[in-house]
Amino acid sequence: MSEGLYQSGLEDDGLYTPTIKPHSIEKIRIHNYYVALFTTSMRSLWPQRAYLGLYSGPGRARVEGTGEIIETTAMSAFRPRHPFTNYIFVDNDAQCVNALRARIEALDADHDVTLIEADVQEAVPQVIEAMPRFGSGHGLLSFCFIDPFSAALDFDVIRKLGSRYRMDFLILLMLGRDVRTNFAQYLEDPTDTRIGALIDDPHWRDEWLSKGLGRRDLVRFILGKFDAAMTRLGYKAALPGDAHPVRVMGKNVFLYSLVFYSRSDRGRQFWDATRKGADPQMRLDL
Ligand SMILES: C[S@@+](CC[C@H](N)C(=O)[O-])C[C@H]1O[C@@H](n2cnc3c(N)ncnc32)[C@H](O)[C@@H]1O
C-alpha cells in the first residue's frame, strides 16, 4: 500500500479506466484502511478470509481535474501484506469485468478470484456458489464492500448474504445525490420501491407521514431504518455518528454515507480506527 493508502500516479495500462470525482478518493482510503486492518488482524484467527466486491468497477480510475490514474477498491483489495484467501467481484458492465480480470492477471501473485458479470440483485446464487465452503476446522470470515451508483440497492442482497455467512459489510448509501435529490418523487409515487427496498420496509411512507417528518429528518430517518434492518439480521446497532458522510470536495454538499456493520465488537473497533486512521492528515504505511 502506498503512503497515501492507495496506489496513485500510475501509467495508463490501455485498459478501461473511467473518470471519477476527487471525492471518491475518500471512499477508497476508508475501504483500504479497513481492508488492511481486517487482513492483518484476522489472518491468525480465520483460515479463510473472503473479499466480496459488489459493484466492483474495473480496478482503476482517472481522477477528474488532475487526470491522475489511481487504483480503486477492487485492485486495492489485493494490496495488503496478507491478502484475502478468496476474492469475488460482481459488476454488470463487461468493460469493467474484462479490465479487472486483465489487471488481476497482471499481478505478481496468484489469487483465488471469481468475476461475475451480472446485475448484483440477480448475482447472489452465483456469489454463494463461488464462496468458499466452511465448517469446523476451516472457518470463513468475509468482508463485503457494496458500492452502487445510486440508492437502487435491494436489502434482500444483504439479507441473503448476511444471514448465511459471517460477513462484515461496508456499504455506500447514496442518501444525498439520490435519496435527497429525488425524494419528492419517491414519496409521492406509491409504486416506487427504491426506498422501501433499500431499508427493507415497503410501508415506510406510513411512518414518515404519521410522524410528520420533513426533509431535514430524511437522512437520519433512512439511516435509522437501515440500521433497524441490519439489527434484525443480528448485526450490532450503529451508534449516533457512526455513518461516515462524504461531501463534494471543498464544499458542504452531502453526497452519501458510508456505513459499516459487523456482528462482533472487534468489527466496530476496526471501523472507529478506520475513520480516524484514514484521515488524510494521518500517514500510516499499512
Ligand atoms: C460506483 S461504481 C463502482 C466503483 C468501484 N467500486 C470503485 O472502487 O471505484 C459502480 C459500478 O457498478 C456497476 N453497476 C451499476 N449498476 C449495476 C448493477 N445493477 N449490477 C452490477 N453492477 C452494476 C457499474 O458498472 C460500475 O462499475
The ligand as an SDF file (V2000), in Angstrom:
LIG
                    3D

 27 29  0  0  0  0  0  0  0  0999 V2000
  -19.6470    3.4800   -8.1540 C   0  0  0  0  0  0  0  0  0  0  0  0
  -19.1130    2.4020   -9.4160 S   0  0  0  0  0  0  0  0  0  0  0  0
  -18.0210    1.3230   -8.6080 C   0  0  0  0  0  0  0  0  0  0  0  0
  -16.7600    1.9180   -8.2020 C   0  0  0  0  0  0  0  0  0  0  0  0
  -15.7660    0.9680   -7.6550 C   0  0  0  0  0  0  0  0  0  0  0  0
  -16.2810    0.1140   -6.6020 N   0  0  0  0  0  0  0  0  0  0  0  0
  -14.5740    1.7600   -7.1480 C   0  0  0  0  0  0  0  0  0  0  0  0
  -13.9740    1.4210   -6.1530 O   0  0  0  0  0  0  0  0  0  0  0  0
  -14.2350    2.7370   -7.8160 O   0  0  0  0  0  0  0  0  0  0  0  0
  -20.4620    1.3710   -9.6770 C   0  0  0  0  0  0  0  0  0  0  0  0
  -20.2060    0.1540  -10.5660 C   0  0  0  0  0  0  0  0  0  0  0  0
  -21.3860   -0.6270  -10.5350 O   0  0  0  0  0  0  0  0  0  0  0  0
  -21.6400   -1.1330  -11.8220 C   0  0  0  0  0  0  0  0  0  0  0  0
  -23.1040   -1.3330  -11.8200 N   0  0  0  0  0  0  0  0  0  0  0  0
  -24.0810   -0.4120  -11.9310 C   0  0  0  0  0  0  0  0  0  0  0  0
  -25.2910   -0.9920  -11.7800 N   0  0  0  0  0  0  0  0  0  0  0  0
  -25.0690   -2.2990  -11.5200 C   0  0  0  0  0  0  0  0  0  0  0  0
  -25.9110   -3.4000  -11.2400 C   0  0  0  0  0  0  0  0  0  0  0  0
  -27.2200   -3.2700  -11.1820 N   0  0  0  0  0  0  0  0  0  0  0  0
  -25.3400   -4.6020  -11.0080 N   0  0  0  0  0  0  0  0  0  0  0  0
  -23.9860   -4.7390  -11.0500 C   0  0  0  0  0  0  0  0  0  0  0  0
  -23.1380   -3.7260  -11.3120 N   0  0  0  0  0  0  0  0  0  0  0  0
  -23.6720   -2.5240  -11.5410 C   0  0  0  0  0  0  0  0  0  0  0  0
  -21.1040   -0.1300  -12.7890 C   0  0  0  0  0  0  0  0  0  0  0  0
  -20.7090   -0.7640  -13.9860 O   0  0  0  0  0  0  0  0  0  0  0  0
  -19.9110    0.4500  -12.0170 C   0  0  0  0  0  0  0  0  0  0  0  0
  -18.7200   -0.2120  -12.3740 O   0  0  0  0  0  0  0  0  0  0  0  0
  1  2  1  0
  2  3  1  0
  2 10  1  0
  3  4  1  0
  4  5  1  0
  5  6  1  0
  5  7  1  0
  7  8  2  0
  7  9  1  0
 10 11  1  0
 11 12  1  0
 11 26  1  0
 12 13  1  0
 13 14  1  0
 13 24  1  0
 14 15  1  0
 14 23  1  0
 15 16  2  0
 16 17  1  0
 17 18  1  0
 17 23  2  0
 18 19  1  0
 18 20  2  0
 20 21  1  0
 21 22  2  0
 22 23  1  0
 24 25  1  0
 24 26  1  0
 26 27  1  0
M  CHG  2   2   1   9  -1
M  END
$$$$
